[in-house]
Amino acid sequence: MGRLKRFSLIVFILAAAGFAFLYVTKVLANDRKGPEISMDSDSVEISVEDDTSILLNGITARDARDGDVTDSLVIENISSFMSDGSRVVSYAAFDSEGNVSKAQRNVTYSDYRSPQFILKAPLSYNTGKSGVDISAEDILDGDITRNIQISMEEYYDFSEEGEYTLNFLVSNSAGDVSTLTATVDIHSSSSRRPVITLTDYIVYVDQGSRRLDYASYLDKITVGNVTYDLNEEPEEVIYYDYLGEPVDDPENYYGTLYDEDGNATEYVEPDDTFRITKDDIRIRGTVDYNKAGSYEVVYTYSPATDEGSASGIVSSESSGTVRLIVVVDDGQVSVGGSLTFIEDDTLNYIDGDTGNEGSGGGN
């Protein structure tokens, strides 16, 4: 009887072990649980210059059957910007059975800036112009000129002279939207207006920045058939007496004149050639550096009635005007945004780099 009990116990143990083995084998064969993804933080900050692979740093994946499967981690998607300026990164990890686990965390950029518009020339054209010369660049996507949308607040006919207000919108692949409101000046091709040239036609500044020196953006002006360099200052010659003191009226001085090096010299009549200087350009416009938005600084030159005879050039018939657009940037991303479109064939942008024309409609 004792042997029978022992035999029965052995059979029971073997059967239990076999059942357990079969159960574990079945469970493992039907493994439906994905790896466990662990992250050292729920958010990460990177540079726009970093490769996206850096987003995998600090993340591991481990599977109950396969062990460490960190190498299976992939970035599934990076969302558009959220209102707080962050994006959501979605990750996935796989085991040998094809089970998938997913996780998310936020990413922010340490050096991001919103898309910017580029103007290489003023928004000033003769009647009959078919488009506006504007482009856009983005720190993430590069050239995004083809994303520009253009609208106007009311219908305008660009075949007539006047000032036209246009609204520009551009967005990048991350959903950040930049807008710009600017004035387009349309002139008759027969008008002989002065043409003022600036070093830049659109400038971006941070909110809270100090006031710009608007005169420093003046470069040249062409009146009639003569171009003046507005940064060229006439040389002032100072004459000295034998004691080294400046002579107030060197033309009528009876003694010997000396230059700044103490060498005797003769008085030379100053160059009285007609010049136009920065002081002759009227600058007006108000920029609120504490409020984000786009503003215009207007430069105007009005020829004097006797300027033609004084300069020996063909005088102009009207004043010359050019605009500097100052964009005050608050550093915040703008999610969404739209324009109200009035369809018109004239609302095309022309890429300032390639000269290619594109549609500015809302498509």
DRENZADO-433337 format. One line per 8 residues: number of its first residue (from 1); their letters; for each residue z, y, x of N, C-alpha, C. Coordinates in pm, whole numbers. Example, Ala and Ser with C-alpha at 12.3 -4.5 7.8 and 13.67 -1.06 7.14 Angstrom:
1) AS) 780/-569/1319/780/-450/1230/780/-330/1320; 708/-225/1285/714/-106/1367/787/3/1290
END
This chain:
1) MGRLKRFS) 0/-122/84/0/0/0/0/124/86; 70/124/195/74/238/285/-61/265/345; -134/150/378/-266/169/435/-361/233/335; -348/192/210/-434/246/105/-412/395/86; -286/436/92/-255/580/77/-313/660/193; -296/600/313/-350/671/429/-501/682/420; -566/572/377/-710/573/366/-756/676/262; -682/679/151/-718/775/45/-702/918/93
9) LIVFILAA) -596/942/171/-573/1077/224/-684/1117/319; -725/1019/403/-833/1049/499/-961/1078/425; -990/998/323/-1113/1021/243/-1107/1158/176; -990/1195/127/-975/1325/59/-999/1441/157; -941/1426/276/-956/1532/376/-1102/1547/417; -1168/1431/441/-1308/1434/480/-1394/1495/370; -1363/1459/246/-1441/1512/133/-1420/1663/121; -1293/1708/139/-1265/1851/131/-1336/1926/242
17) AGFAFLYV) -1336/1869/362/-1403/1934/475/-1553/1941/450; -1607/1828/398/-1751/1828/369/-1786/1929/262; -1703/1937/162/-1727/2036/55/-1721/2178/110; -1619/2201/193/-1605/2335/252/-1726/2369/339; -1773/2269/417/-1889/2293/502/-2012/2326/419; -2030/2247/314/-2146/2270/226/-2137/2407/158; -2014/2445/120/-1995/2574/53/-2026/2691/146; -1972/2679/269/-1997/2786/366/-2145/2793/399
25) TKVLANDR) -2206/2676/417/-2350/2674/448/-2430/2739/336; -2392/2707/213/-2462/2763/98/-2444/2913/90; -2320/2959/118/-2293/3103/113/-2374/3176/219; -2372/3115/341/-2445/3180/449/-2595/3178/422; -2640/3065/362/-2783/3055/333/-2825/3155/226; -2731/3198/144/-2760/3294/37/-2691/3428/65; -2687/3467/191/-2625/3593/233/-2700/3711/171; -2633/3786/90/-2697/3900/24/-2628/4031/56
33) KGPEISMD) -2537/4030/148/-2464/4150/184/-2522/4209/311; -2555/4338/304/-2613/4405/419/-2508/4442/522; -2553/4489/636/-2461/4528/744/-2372/4646/701; -2263/4658/770/-2175/4773/746/-2209/4883/847; -2242/5003/795/-2280/5116/881/-2157/5204/903; -2130/5233/1030/-2016/5319/1065/-2067/5443/1138; -2009/5559/1106/-2048/5685/1169/-1924/5752/1226; -1941/5815/1344/-1826/5880/1405/-1794/6014/1340
41) SDSVEISV) -1886/6066/1257/-1860/6189/1181/-1956/6192/1063; -1917/6267/961/-2003/6274/842/-2102/6390/848; -2106/6461/961/-2204/6568/980/-2232/6582/1129; -2348/6638/1161/-2386/6653/1301/-2465/6782/1315; -2451/6848/1430/-2527/6970/1460/-2621/6942/1576; -2748/6979/1559/-2847/6957/1664/-2929/7084/1684; -3014/7083/1785/-3107/7193/1810/-3241/7159/1747; -3318/7261/1710/-3450/7236/1655/-3542/7175/1761
49) EDDTSILL) -3504/7188/1889/-3583/7132/1997/-3555/6984/2018; -3447/6932/1961/-3410/6792/1982/-3505/6699/1907; -3529/6581/1966/-3603/6477/1897/-3517/6419/1786; -3580/6376/1677/-3503/6325/1563/-3421/6201/1600; -3457/6133/1707/-3383/6013/1747/-3237/6045/1780; -3209/6172/1813/-3072/6210/1845/-2981/6196/1723; -3041/6193/1605/-2963/6178/1482/-2902/6038/1471; -2947/5944/1555/-2891/5809/1554/-2767/5797/1642
57) NGITARDA) -2739/5901/1719/-2620/5897/1805/-2493/5892/1721; -2399/5811/1764/-2270/5803/1694/-2271/5715/1571; -2377/5635/1552/-2387/5547/1436/-2404/5403/1484; -2330/5310/1423/-2342/5168/1454/-2356/5089/1325; -2405/4967/1338/-2416/4879/1222/-2375/4738/1264; -2295/4673/1180/-2247/4538/1212/-2258/4450/1088; -2309/4329/1112/-2329/4234/1002/-2234/4115/1018; -2184/4065/904/-2088/3955/907/-2147/3831/972
65) RDGDVTDS) -2275/3809/958/-2340/3689/1013/-2408/3716/1147; -2476/3829/1157/-2556/3857/1276/-2482/3934/1383; -2366/3988/1349/-2292/4067/1445/-2348/4210/1456; -2360/4259/1578/-2405/4396/1602/-2556/4406/1573; -2591/4486/1474/-2732/4508/1439/-2765/4658/1447; -2697/4726/1539/-2721/4871/1554/-2867/4901/1584; -2933/4809/1657/-3073/4831/1692/-3165/4835/1569; -3115/4788/1456/-3198/4787/1335/-3193/4920/1260
73) LVIENISS) -3104/5010/1303/-3088/5137/1233/-3216/5221/1241; -3254/5277/1128/-3369/5367/1121/-3332/5489/1037; -3404/5598/1061/-3389/5718/978/-3493/5708/866; -3446/5693/745/-3537/5679/631/-3596/5812/586; -3512/5916/587/-3559/6043/533/-3464/6155/576; -3522/6275/590/-3443/6396/610/-3480/6489/496; -3383/6526/418/-3410/6604/297/-3449/6747/328; -3490/6818/225/-3510/6963/236/-3374/7029/254
81) FMSDGSRV) -3376/7156/289/-3251/7229/304/-3176/7236/171; -3044/7229/182/-2960/7257/66/-2914/7402/75; -2849/7449/-28/-2812/7590/-35/-2718/7633/77; -2644/7539/135/-2551/7573/243/-2617/7572/380; -2748/7548/384/-2821/7549/510/-2824/7417/583; -2771/7312/522/-2772/7180/585/-2879/7092/520; -2911/6982/587/-3003/6883/534/-2933/6747/533; -2976/6658/448/-2915/6526/437/-3005/6424/507
89) VSYAAFDS) -2945/6350/602/-3018/6245/672/-2981/6111/609; -3082/6032/572/-3059/5900/514/-3092/5793/617; -2999/5699/635/-3014/5592/732/-3022/5457/661; -3082/5358/729/-3086/5221/678/-3067/5125/795; -2998/5011/768/-2979/4906/867/-3011/4772/802; -3062/4675/880/-3108/4547/827/-3039/4433/902; -3022/4318/830/-2979/4196/899/-3096/4098/902; -3073/3978/958/-3181/3881/975/-3231/3825/843
97) EGNVSKAQ) -3151/3836/738/-3190/3789/607/-3266/3897/527; -3285/4015/588/-3356/4121/519/-3268/4205/428; -3137/4185/435/-3046/4267/355/-3039/4408/414; -3034/4506/328/-3038/4646/371/-2913/4719/326; -2859/4798/417/-2749/4889/382/-2794/5031/414; -2744/5126/339/-2784/5264/358/-2662/5355/368; -2682/5467/438/-2574/5566/453/-2638/5703/471; -2558/5807/453/-2607/5944/465/-2504/6030/537
105) RNVTYSDY) -2554/6133/603/-2468/6238/655/-2549/6367/668; -2479/6479/680/-2544/6609/685/-2580/6648/828; -2689/6724/841/-2728/6777/970/-2752/6926/957; -2705/7003/1054/-2731/7147/1062/-2793/7177/1197; -2863/7292/1204/-2929/7332/1329/-2853/7450/1391; -2836/7442/1521/-2763/7548/1591/-2849/7670/1617; -2981/7653/1616/-3072/7762/1654/-3189/7777/1557; -3165/7746/1433/-3274/7755/1334/-3294/7899/1287
113) RSPQFILK) -3417/7933/1256/-3449/8058/1186/-3557/8029/1084; -3559/8108/980/-3655/8088/871/-3797/8122/916; -3898/8076/842/-4037/8110/875/-4058/8261/883; -4147/8303/971/-4175/8445/990/-4324/8473/975; -4352/8590/918/-4490/8636/906/-4530/8707/1035; -4659/8705/1064/-4713/8767/1185/-4825/8862/1146; -4818/8984/1198/-4925/9083/1179/-4970/9130/1317; -5095/9106/1350/-5149/9154/1476/-5224/9285/1459
121) APLSYNTG) -5235/9330/1336/-5302/9457/1305/-5239/9510/1176; -5253/9637/1149/-5193/9692/1027/-5263/9641/903; -5192/9642/792/-5251/9607/663/-5325/9729/608; -5428/9767/679/-5505/9888/646/-5653/9855/665; -5731/9869/557/-5870/9825/561/-5960/9923/488; -6090/9911/518/-6190/9984/442/-6216/9913/309; -6266/9986/213/-6301/9927/84/-6401/9813/107; -6388/9711/25/-6476/9595/38/-6417/9483/120
129) KSGVDISA) -6298/9503/177/-6232/9398/254/-6200/9280/162; -6230/9158/208/-6213/9042/121/-6080/8971/141; -6003/9007/239/-5876/8939/261/-5782/9023/343; -5661/8971/366/-5564/9041/448/-5537/8958/573; -5527/9025/686/-5508/8956/814/-5360/8932/837; -5314/8816/797/-5173/8781/811/-5161/8632/840; -5064/8596/919/-5038/8456/950/-4887/8432/946; -4846/8308/966/-4704/8275/961/-4675/8161/1056
137) EDILDGDI) -4557/8163/1114/-4516/8056/1205/-4375/8011/1169; -4347/7887/1206/-4217/7829/1173/-4164/7753/1294; -4034/7758/1312/-3972/7697/1428/-3973/7545/1420; -3990/7490/1299/-3997/7346/1282/-4141/7295/1277; -4228/7367/1207/-4364/7320/1179/-4473/7389/1260; -4440/7494/1332/-4544/7566/1405/-4621/7659/1313; -4753/7656/1322/-4839/7742/1241/-4840/7694/1097; -4791/7778/1005/-4790/7743/862/-4867/7847/781
145) TRNIQISM) -4969/7907/846/-5046/8011/779/-5105/7961/647; -5148/7836/644/-5211/7783/523/-5112/7765/408; -4984/7781/434/-4885/7773/325/-4860/7909/259; -4923/8013/311/-4897/8148/257/-4953/8160/116; -4872/8217/29/-4915/8251/-108/-4905/8402/-123; -5001/8458/-191/-5007/8604/-207/-5020/8638/-354; -4947/8739/-397/-4960/8786/-535/-4943/8937/-538; -4980/8996/-651/-4958/9138/-672/-4890/9159/-805
153) EEYYDFSE) -4815/9268/-815/-4734/9293/-932/-4819/9334/-1052; -4934/9390/-1027/-5028/9423/-1134/-5168/9415/-1075; -5268/9417/-1161/-5405/9399/-1112/-5450/9522/-1034; -5508/9498/-917/-5563/9605/-836/-5710/9575/-807; -5786/9679/-790/-5925/9666/-750/-5937/9715/-606; -5954/9624/-514/-5959/9659/-372/-6086/9732/-334; -6174/9755/-430/-6296/9829/-398/-6272/9980/-404; -6152/10018/-444/-6118/10160/-453/-6009/10195/-352
161) EGEYTLNF) -6013/10318/-305/-5912/10365/-212/-5776/10368/-282; -5671/10344/-205/-5538/10352/-262/-5438/10270/-182; -5314/10271/-229/-5206/10192/-170/-5171/10080/-267; -5172/9957/-218/-5152/9840/-303/-5031/9761/-254; -4944/9725/-346/-4825/9647/-311/-4854/9499/-331; -4838/9421/-224/-4859/9277/-230/-4729/9204/-194; -4712/9088/-256/-4598/9002/-227/-4648/8877/-156; -4584/8841/-46/-4622/8724/32/-4508/8624/30
169) LVSNSAGD) -4542/8496/22/-4443/8388/25/-4496/8276/114; -4408/8219/195/-4446/8104/278/-4327/8011/288; -4354/7881/292/-4246/7783/302/-4280/7679/408; -4177/7618/463/-4197/7512/562/-4170/7376/499; -4185/7270/578/-4170/7134/526/-4027/7102/486; -3932/7184/530/-3791/7162/495/-3751/7241/370; -3847/7308/305/-3819/7376/180/-3763/7516/194; -3758/7570/317/-3708/7706/337/-3821/7805/307
177) VSTLTATV) -3792/7905/226/-3893/7998/178/-3865/8138/231; -3967/8202/286/-3958/8341/328/-4054/8425/244; -4008/8544/207/-4091/8633/128/-4104/8769/197; -4208/8841/161/-4235/8971/221/-4307/9057/119; -4263/9181/103/-4333/9278/19/-4386/9388/110; -4515/9414/100/-4577/9510/191/-4685/9590/119; -4713/9707/174/-4817/9795/121/-4946/9777/199; -5056/9759/127/-5188/9750/188/-5262/9881/159
185) DIHSSSSR) -5308/9945/266/-5380/10072/252/-5530/10046/254; -5600/10092/152/-5746/10077/143/-5810/10215/152; -5904/10230/247/-5968/10358/271/-6119/10346/252; -6180/10458/226/-6326/10463/221/-6381/10446/363; -6486/10369/375/-6545/10346/507/-6605/10473/565; -6628/10573/481/-6687/10698/529/-6584/10801/574; -6456/10773/548/-6352/10870/585/-6332/10870/735; -6310/10989/793/-6288/11003/937/-6141/11036/960
193) RPVITLTD) -6060/10937/934/-5916/10958/947/-5868/10918/1086; -5763/10982/1136/-5704/10938/1264/-5651/10795/1252; -5662/10718/1356/-5616/10580/1357/-5501/10568/1456; -5383/10538/1404/-5263/10522/1488/-5246/10375/1521; -5226/10345/1649/-5205/10207/1694/-5059/10189/1735; -4998/10081/1685/-4860/10048/1720/-4857/9927/1813; -4748/9909/1883/-4731/9790/1966/-4704/9667/1881; -4638/9685/1767/-4609/9579/1670/-4624/9636/1530
201) YIVYVDQG) -4655/9546/1435/-4670/9591/1297/-4569/9524/1204; -4498/9427/1255/-4387/9368/1180/-4280/9327/1281; -4155/9362/1252/-4044/9335/1342/-3931/9270/1262; -3874/9162/1315/-3760/9096/1252/-3633/9133/1328; -3529/9173/1254/-3400/9205/1315/-3291/9134/1237; -3180/9107/1303/-3066/9045/1237/-2992/9147/1152; -2941/9100/1041/-2861/9188/956/-2742/9241/1035; -2719/9371/1024/-2611/9434/1098/-2654/9490/1232
209) SRRLDYAS) -2781/9475/1266/-2830/9527/1395/-2829/9679/1397; -2838/9735/1517/-2846/9880/1532/-2985/9928/1495; -2996/10054/1461/-3122/10114/1419/-3225/10107/1532; -3347/10071/1496/-3454/10065/1594/-3500/10205/1634; -3555/10216/1753/-3619/10339/1798/-3764/10333/1751; -3793/10390/1635/-3925/10376/1575/-4034/10438/1661; -4004/10544/1730/-4104/10610/1815/-4150/10520/1928; -4066/10425/1968/-4102/10338/2080/-4215/10242/2044
217) YLDKITVG) -4244/10227/1916/-4353/10139/1874/-4488/10209/1871; -4489/10340/1894/-4615/10414/1900/-4688/10382/2029; -4819/10355/2018/-4898/10318/2135/-5011/10418/2161; -5106/10426/2068/-5221/10514/2086/-5259/10577/1953; -5343/10679/1962/-5402/10739/1843/-5545/10780/1876; -5633/10751/1783/-5773/10790/1798/-5807/10893/1692; -5852/11008/1738/-5893/11117/1648/-6039/11147/1679; -6122/11129/1578/-6264/11148/1601/-6313/11044/1699
225) NVTYDLNE) -6363/11091/1814/-6415/10999/1916/-6331/10997/2043; -6206/11043/2033/-6118/11049/2149/-5990/10970/2120; -5948/10887/2218/-5825/10810/2205/-5720/10866/2301; -5600/10887/2252/-5490/10941/2330/-5383/10834/2349; -5335/10821/2470/-5224/10731/2501/-5095/10804/2471; -5025/10757/2370/-4903/10827/2327/-4785/10802/2421; -4801/10712/2515/-4694/10686/2611/-4721/10755/2745; -4827/10831/2750/-4861/10903/2872/-4804/11043/2866
233) EPEEVIYY) -4708/11070/2949/-4645/11201/2953/-4711/11287/3060; -4745/11413/3028/-4804/11501/3130/-4705/11523/3245; -4756/11518/3363/-4670/11533/3480/-4623/11677/3494; -4494/11695/3508/-4437/11828/3525/-4413/11854/3673; -4477/11959/3723/-4463/11995/3865/-4358/12104/3878; -4259/12081/3964/-4153/12178/3988/-4172/12237/4128; -4170/12368/4136/-4183/12439/4264/-4047/12494/4306; -4027/12501/4439/-3898/12546/4492/-3920/12662/4590
241) DYLGEPVD) -3813/12744/4606/-3819/12851/4707/-3769/12796/4840; -3757/12881/4940/-3719/12835/5074/-3576/12784/5080; -3495/12819/4978/-3357/12770/4972/-3346/12636/4898; -3461/12590/4845/-3460/12464/4771/-3423/12479/4626; -3422/12605/4576/-3390/12629/4436/-3519/12631/4354; -3519/12574/4232/-3638/12575/4147/-3683/12718/4116; -3812/12740/4114/-3869/12871/4082/-3907/12872/3934; -3851/12968/3860/-3875/12973/3715/-4019/13011/3682
249) DPENYYGT) -4077/13104/3754/-4213/13151/3725/-4299/13140/3851; -4340/13014/3883/-4414/12995/4009/-4548/13067/4012; -4609/13094/3896/-4741/13159/3893/-4733/13301/3949; -4621/13371/3926/-4606/13510/3969/-4508/13525/4087; -4476/13414/4150/-4382/13418/4262/-4458/13467/4388; -4397/13564/4460/-4466/13625/4574/-4433/13558/4708; -4330/13475/4708/-4294/13409/4834/-4369/13276/4849; -4331/13201/4950/-4391/13070/4974/-4327/12966/4881
257) LYDEDGNA) -4411/12886/4818/-4362/12779/4729/-4352/12649/4807; -4254/12569/4771/-4233/12441/4837/-4226/12329/4732; -4270/12208/4773/-4258/12094/4682/-4121/12030/4699; -4099/11920/4630/-3966/11858/4631/-3930/11799/4767; -4030/11780/4852/-4004/11728/4986/-3986/11837/5090; -3992/11966/5045/-3974/12076/5136/-4100/12120/5208; -4214/12068/5163/-4341/12107/5224/-4400/12228/5152; -4453/12322/5228/-4515/12439/5167/-4637/12397/5085
265) TEYVEPDD) -4652/12458/4970/-4762/12422/4881/-4809/12545/4806; -4920/12532/4737/-4973/12642/4656/-4962/12609/4509; -4951/12714/4432/-4939/12696/4287/-5072/12647/4230; -5064/12547/4142/-5182/12492/4076/-5166/12510/3925; -5269/12564/3863/-5265/12583/3719/-5240/12449/3650; -5147/12443/3555/-5120/12317/3484/-5240/12275/3400; -5251/12144/3379/-5360/12090/3298/-5333/12126/3152; -5422/12210/3098/-5402/12253/2960/-5494/12177/2865
273) TFRITKDD) -5537/12056/2908/-5619/11973/2821/-5542/11938/2694; -5612/11942/2582/-5548/11912/2454/-5491/11770/2455; -5368/11753/2409/-5304/11624/2402/-5236/11605/2268; -5224/11479/2229/-5141/11444/2114/-5027/11359/2168; -4905/11394/2133/-4788/11323/2181/-4713/11259/2064; -4612/11183/2097/-4531/11121/1992/-4465/11225/1902; -4437/11340/1959/-4374/11445/1880/-4465/11496/1769; -4595/11471/1783/-4690/11516/1681/-4701/11418/1565
281) IRIRGTVD) -4639/11301/1578/-4644/11198/1474/-4520/11208/1385; -4543/11219/1257/-4430/11223/1162/-4388/11080/1129; -4258/11053/1141/-4205/10919/1114/-4105/10927/999; -4127/10847/898/-4035/10848/784/-4017/10706/731; -3906/10686/664/-3876/10554/609/-3728/10524/622; -3676/10447/529/-3535/10412/528/-3519/10262/537; -3442/10217/634/-3415/10075/653/-3265/10055/642; -3223/9967/551/-3082/9933/537/-3056/9809/623
289) YNKAGSYE) -2999/9831/741/-2978/9721/834/-2863/9630/792; -2793/9666/687/-2685/9582/636/-2725/9504/512; -2852/9512/475/-2900/9442/356/-3030/9371/388; -3032/9242/364/-3152/9164/392/-3268/9209/304; -3387/9209/362/-3506/9249/287/-3612/9302/381; -3725/9341/323/-3834/9399/403/-3847/9547/370; -3865/9627/474/-3872/9772/463/-3994/9824/539; -4035/9945/507/-4151/10003/573/-4117/10136/638
297) VVYTYSPA) -4160/10151/761/-4151/10278/832/-4294/10331/842; -4314/10456/796/-4449/10511/786/-4470/10617/894; -4578/10603/969/-4616/10699/1072/-4739/10776/1021; -4732/10910/1030/-4842/10991/979/-4880/11098/1080; -5010/11117/1100/-5059/11226/1183/-5159/11306/1102; -5134/11438/1094/-5223/11529/1021/-5282/11627/1121; -5413/11622/1145/-5476/11713/1242/-5461/11858/1200; -5437/11946/1298/-5431/12089/1269/-5571/12139/1238
305) TDEGSASG) -5581/12249/1165/-5712/12301/1123/-5796/12344/1242; -5732/12387/1351/-5808/12433/1466/-5816/12328/1576; -5777/12204/1544/-5771/12100/1647/-5909/12068/1703; -6011/12067/1616/-6144/12034/1662/-6191/12126/1772; -6174/12257/1755/-6219/12352/1857/-6131/12346/1981; -6001/12315/1962/-5909/12311/2076/-5934/12190/2164; -5975/12079/2104/-5990/11956/2180/-6134/11925/2217; -6227/11992/2150/-6366/11966/2178/-6414/11833/2121
313) IVSSESSG) -6344/11782/2018/-6382/11655/1959/-6424/11676/1815; -6479/11569/1757/-6515/11575/1616/-6387/11560/1535; -6356/11659/1456/-6229/11657/1383/-6233/11558/1268; -6115/11510/1227/-6105/11417/1116/-6090/11492/985; -6122/11423/878/-6119/11487/748/-5987/11467/675; -5903/11371/721/-5780/11340/648/-5672/11296/746; -5552/11278/692/-5440/11232/773/-5454/11084/804; -5395/11044/914/-5392/10903/950/-5254/10845/929
321) TVRLIVVV) -5247/10726/871/-5118/10664/839/-5119/10517/883; -5006/10472/933/-4989/10332/965/-4844/10295/932; -4820/10167/906/-4687/10123/864/-4632/10015/957; -4504/10027/987/-4430/9924/1057/-4339/9856/956; -4352/9725/941/-4266/9650/849/-4144/9600/927; -4028/9633/877/-3902/9588/938/-3837/9489/842; -3819/9366/888/-3756/9263/806/-3614/9242/856; -3518/9268/771/-3377/9245/803/-3340/9105/757
329) DDGQVSVG) -3304/9019/851/-3280/8878/825/-3130/8849/823; -3083/8788/714/-2941/8756/703/-2908/8618/760; -3009/8547/812/-2984/8418/875/-2962/8304/779; -2980/8327/649/-2959/8223/549/-3092/8161/507; -3089/8031/477/-3209/7968/425/-3224/8004/279; -3346/8005/231/-3375/8035/91/-3442/7914/30; -3373/7849/-61/-3423/7727/-122/-3498/7762/-250; -3622/7715/-259/-3702/7743/-378/-3763/7881/-369
337) GSLTFIED) -3802/7935/-484/-3866/8065/-488/-4009/8053/-534; -4057/8153/-604/-4194/8151/-653/-4241/8293/-673; -4372/8307/-690/-4434/8436/-715/-4506/8431/-848; -4519/8546/-911/-4600/8557/-1032/-4741/8596/-990; -4837/8510/-1019/-4971/8529/-967/-5065/8592/-1068; -5144/8685/-1021/-5257/8738/-1094/-5379/8695/-1016; -5457/8604/-1071/-5568/8548/-996/-5672/8655/-965; -5714/8657/-839/-5817/8752/-798/-5875/8704/-666
345) DTLNYIDG) -6005/8707/-652/-6070/8656/-533/-6035/8734/-407; -5988/8857/-423/-5956/8938/-305/-5827/8894/-240; -5746/8814/-310/-5615/8776/-257/-5627/8653/-168; -5694/8670/-57/-5705/8566/45/-5638/8616/171; -5576/8524/244/-5526/8560/375/-5634/8525/476; -5633/8591/587/-5720/8556/699/-5631/8531/818; -5639/8409/870/-5556/8370/983/-5582/8466/1099; -5474/8533/1143/-5487/8630/1250/-5528/8570/1383
353) DTGNEGSG) -5509/8436/1398/-5544/8372/1524/-5688/8317/1522; -5728/8254/1411/-5859/8190/1407/-5964/8270/1333; -5917/8362/1246/-6011/8436/1164/-6059/8359/1043; -6005/8235/1025/-6045/8155/911/-5982/8207/784; -6058/8199/676/-6009/8253/550/-5949/8143/467; -5841/8174/395/-5777/8076/309/-5740/8136/177; -5709/8050/83/-5675/8096/-51/-5532/8143/-56; -5510/8254/-125/-5375/8305/-139/-5321/8283/-277
361) GGN) -5386/8196/-355/-5343/8170/-492/-5222/8081/-497; -5182/8046/-615/-5059/7969/-633/-5079/7821/-633; -5192/7770/-584/-5214/7627/-582/-5139/7560/-468
END
